[in-house]
């Protein structure tokens, strides 16, 4: 992943001065770009954002029912089933019956899932570095608009 010109929102004299420092514009453009670059990077690992979100939640909060996991990750219950099928198919999570309620599944991350999470963490760290690469030190730390 190389830093390239598409990551620069300021095109010098081609960008109106008033637009250069509009936070809503910069945040919106950054968000769209970050989602695209992250999706592309995760695709290399045959993963999606929701895979990462579920794997990140499980070690931090512990095993959870599908309903609790849906609420915690803000992934719709119907979408979560597909995500869990993918993760279980890879051996990254396991579903077991809840001893207190056999109608309910409890989702747990596996040791392979912990390894997968580390792999995806590294991939997303590269995305963050890629997105920040075009910024100067001043742009990264400055919170004041330029006059």
C-alpha positions in Angstrom: 0.0 0.0 0.0 1.7 3.2 -1.2 0.8 6.7 -0.2 -0.4 8.3 -3.3 -1.9 11.6 -4.6 -5.5 10.5 -4.1 -5.0 10.8 -0.3 -4.4 14.5 -0.6 -7.7 16.5 -0.4 -5.9 19.8 -0.9 -5.0 20.2 -4.6 -3.1 23.5 -4.1 -4.4 26.3 -6.3 -7.1 24.0 -7.6 -8.8 23.8 -4.2 -10.7 26.9 -3.0 -9.1 28.3 0.1 -12.5 28.1 2.0 -12.7 24.4 1.4 -9.1 23.5 2.5 -9.9 23.7 6.2 -13.6 22.8 6.4 -13.6 20.1 9.0 -16.9 18.6 7.8 -15.5 18.2 4.3 -12.2 16.8 5.5 -13.8 14.3 7.9 -16.4 13.2 5.2 -13.7 12.7 2.6 -11.4 10.9 5.1 -14.2 8.6 6.2 -15.1 7.5 2.6 -11.4 7.0 1.8 -10.7 5.2 5.1 -13.6 2.8 4.5 -12.5 2.0 1.0 -8.8 1.5 1.9 -9.7 -0.6 4.9 -12.1 -2.8 2.9 -9.4 -3.3 0.3 -6.8 -4.3 2.9 -9.2 -6.6 4.7 -10.2 -8.2 1.4 -6.6 -9.4 1.0 -7.2 -11.5 4.1 -10.7 -12.6 2.9 -12.1 -10.6 5.8 -14.7 -7.8 6.2 -15.0 -5.0 8.8 -17.7 -6.9 10.7 -15.4 -9.9 11.1 -12.9 -7.6 12.8 -15.5 -5.9 14.9 -16.8 -9.2 16.3 -13.3 -10.6 16.9 -12.3 -7.4 18.7 -15.3 -7.5 21.0 -15.0 -11.1 22.2 -11.6 -11.0 24.0 -12.4 -7.6 25.5 -15.9 -8.4 26.8 -15.8 -12.2 26.9 -18.2 -14.8 25.5 -21.6 -13.5 24.6 -24.9 -14.5 23.3 -25.7 -13.5 19.7 -28.2 -10.9 20.9 -25.6 -9.4 23.3 -23.0 -9.5 20.6 -25.3 -7.8 18.2 -26.0 -5.0 20.6 -22.4 -4.6 21.6 -21.1 -4.5 18.0 -24.1 -2.7 16.5 -24.3 -5.3 13.8 -27.9 -6.2 13.0 -28.9 -9.6 14.3 -29.7 -10.9 10.8 -26.3 -9.7 9.5 -24.5 -11.1 12.5 -25.6 -14.6 11.7 -23.7 -14.5 8.4 -20.7 -12.9 10.1 -20.7 -15.7 12.7 -21.1 -18.4 10.0 -17.9 -17.0 8.3 -16.0 -16.8 11.5 -17.0 -20.2 12.7 -16.2 -21.6 9.3 -12.7 -20.3 9.6 -12.3 -21.7 13.1 -12.1 -18.2 14.6 -15.1 -18.5 16.9 -17.2 -21.3 18.3 -20.9 -21.4 19.1 -22.0 -23.5 22.1 -25.4 -23.8 23.7 -25.9 -21.7 26.8 -26.2 -24.0 29.8 -28.8 -21.7 31.3 -30.9 -21.6 28.1 -30.4 -24.2 25.5 -32.2 -22.1 22.9 -29.5 -19.5 23.0 -25.9 -19.8 21.6 -22.8 -18.4 23.3 -20.1 -17.1 21.0 -16.5 -17.5 22.1 -13.3 -16.5 20.3 -10.9 -19.4 19.7 -7.0 -19.4 19.8 -7.1 -19.3 16.0 -9.5 -16.3 16.3 -7.0 -14.5 18.6 -4.3 -15.1 15.9 -6.7 -13.8 13.3 -7.5 -10.7 15.3 -3.8 -9.9 15.6 -3.4 -10.4 11.8 -6.3 -8.0 11.1 -5.0 -5.5 13.7 -1.8 -5.3 11.8 -3.6 -4.9 8.5 -5.6 -2.0 9.9 -2.6 -0.5 11.4 -1.1 -0.3 7.9 -4.3 1.3 6.7 -4.0 4.0 9.4 -0.4 4.6 8.4 -1.4 4.8 4.8 -4.1 7.3 5.4 -1.9 9.5 7.6 1.2 9.3 5.3 0.4 12.4 3.2 0.0 14.6 6.3 2.8 16.7 7.6 3.6 16.6 11.3 1.9 20.0 11.6 -1.3 18.7 9.9 -1.4 15.7 12.2 -1.1 17.6 15.4 -2.7 20.9 14.5 -6.3 21.5 15.6 -6.4 25.2 14.5 -7.4 26.3 11.0 -4.7 28.1 9.0 -5.2 31.8 8.3 
